Amino acid sequence: MSERVEERPAEAGKELGYADISTAGRVGLFDVAFARINYGFGAMVVVSLPFIAWYIHLGQNPLGLVLWAAWYFVGLLVVRWQYRRYHRERAEGEPAAILRRWSPRIHGMALVYGSSMAVPPLLTAHHATFEFQLLYLVTIAAIVAGNSVHSSPVLSVFRCFFLTGWGSVTLLVPYSFPGYWYYVMPLTLIYIRTMLKHSAISHRFFVQNIALKEEGARLAENFRRAKEEAEKALYNKNLFLTTASHDLRQPVHAMGFLVESISRSNRDPALDAALADLRESVRSATQMFNALLDLSRIESGRVQIKTEAVDLAAVIANVATIFREEARNRGLELRVHLPAEGAMAVADGTLLRQSLSNLLHNALRYTRQGGILLAVRRRGGGWRCEVWDTGIGIATRDGADIFSPFFRNEHAWDIDSAGHGLGLAVVARCCAMMGAKHGFRSREGKGSCFWIRLDAAKKVGHPALAGLTASTLPQAVPHWSGACLVVDDDPLVRSAWQTLMQSWGLQVACAESGGQALRLLESGFKPDVVFCDQRLRSGESGFELLCELLERLPDASGAMISGELDSPELAEAEEQGYLVLRKPVEPTELQAVLGHWLLSSEGGEPDFHQFT
């Protein structure tokens, strides 16, 4: 039987009583009381034997005591049978039904158990010695004392036993002790008061124990529900990002292409530096946007952490570019210190950039004057990325909580009330995912240094693309010749594609649907390259459309363009060897793809599907 804890919230400051616990809790108290009655009948059978023997030794007829012992023995058999039946029904029935059916029975058995104790004084008075009567009285007192603990969980059961048992024995004291009753009677009355008080205390202990157990169960249930709600909220958030990522990526995707087109068309040397910074800022925004969506995938457990050789100098330079203008606006100096030798570390480029960006953002937010230093230093067999600031610092008492979610010290609230205390928690999680160590040193009012320790990696010819900056990527773009077909339902994205492709010397045709793309082919347009968006508003499958277009264009190469994190359709496309580019597509990535395909077209048999 599954027992549900009833909601019985207690009033503040009120002592809990029997009526304040659940029905299931009350049944638990009856379990203890009934077990004691079951034990008590057996104990009385054993206790009767030495008194019968003593009574015989006194030369008296023991028949009455033998019948009394037999009465308890029969009662023991009946109680044991009822006890087993009770537990069978308890395992299958509802607590309320158990109470209704068994409470009268258990009270009745307690009444029989107690009242039968008065039989020996009636049978042996004027026949047994004073010592016999006194020992029996002391024995009953000991049995009552034991019951005051184990029968008191249900106070009414104990009182039913006690008042009929010890009460009857007390009333018989003048009959049992004719010459001494005025000495014995006060003691038995004091014992009544003592046992009633002791049983009440014991009863409160049992009730409060049950109440605390139920409160613990309620708290555990509330925690479970809160945990489920938090997990559901996280799932819904990740589901939203997964579902909405296509629409969220579209404007960033178009912006990257337009900035590249403007840079290619610029004829004013004075704008070169500004356009280079703009291009790098768009690249950084693209990478940070991808980081957000990648972290969502990590939290949902749908992505593997990819550790590889990362160029730390490139990552530091990239992060510094993102925040340099903000530092300038705040009147702060942002400096970068890099080692003379190349710094290659084992890390996940996305998570490392996310961590350093969070650290730098925090440093800028809580530094009013002075500056920020981003540094990479050699430490033993690895590298340490450091973010120094001259800000408010961190109190010693806050050191243990600084990486906890939603924690902000008192000075942080005074400087910036817009934060949520999640930045450093994200850093800690990213480092844990990468297997990297992290920490900080700080002096309150002087500043802080946050660091991430990474293992060194062997130098490789091509570090992780996530760490490349505009300065490390090839800037010269060939002036290709050829034709390109782009299928996308977003007019802004189509315009960006057209502008960028034309700046690279390509003939471009754009279509918003499969039907329009097929009509372009029927009109005589023969593209060398086809790019097809996965999700089209007409409800068409981008992958099926790409397959159909490439079937009609045996000499063309093609790729899927998708703004989704993952889907069965994308997995199928990649399994069949088709290239899938995730939005926002960086112009440098697109240059590499087109360079491979167009050069292959000029030099011989093109690679229709794959880009390797």
Secondary structure by P-SEA (a helix, b strand, c coil): cbbbbcccccccccccccccccaaaaaaaaaaaaaaaaaaaaaaaaaaaaaaaaaaaacccaaaaaaaaaaaaaaaaaaaaaaaaaaaaaacccaaaaaaccaaaaaaaaaaaccccaaaaaaccccccaaaaaaaaaaaaaaaaaaacccccaaaaaaaaaaaaaaaaaaaccccccccaaaaaaaaaaaaaaaaaaaaaaaaaaaaaaaaaaaaaaaaaaaaaaaaaaaaaaaaaaaaaaaaccccaaaaaaaaaaaaaaaaacccccaaaaaaaaaaaaaaaaaaaaaaaaaaaaaacccccccccccaaaaaaaaaaacaaaaaaacbbbbbbbcccbbbbbccaaaaaaaaaaaaaaaaaaccccbbbbbccccccbbbbbbbbccccccccccccccccccccaaaaaccccccccaaaaaaaaaaaaccccccccccccccccbbbbbbbccccccccccccccccccccccccbbbbbbcccaaaaaaaaaaaaaaccbbbbbccaaaaaaaaaacccccbbbbbccccccccaaaaaaaaaaacccbbbbbbbcccccaaaaaaaaabbbbbcccccaaaaaaaaaaaaaaaacccccccccc
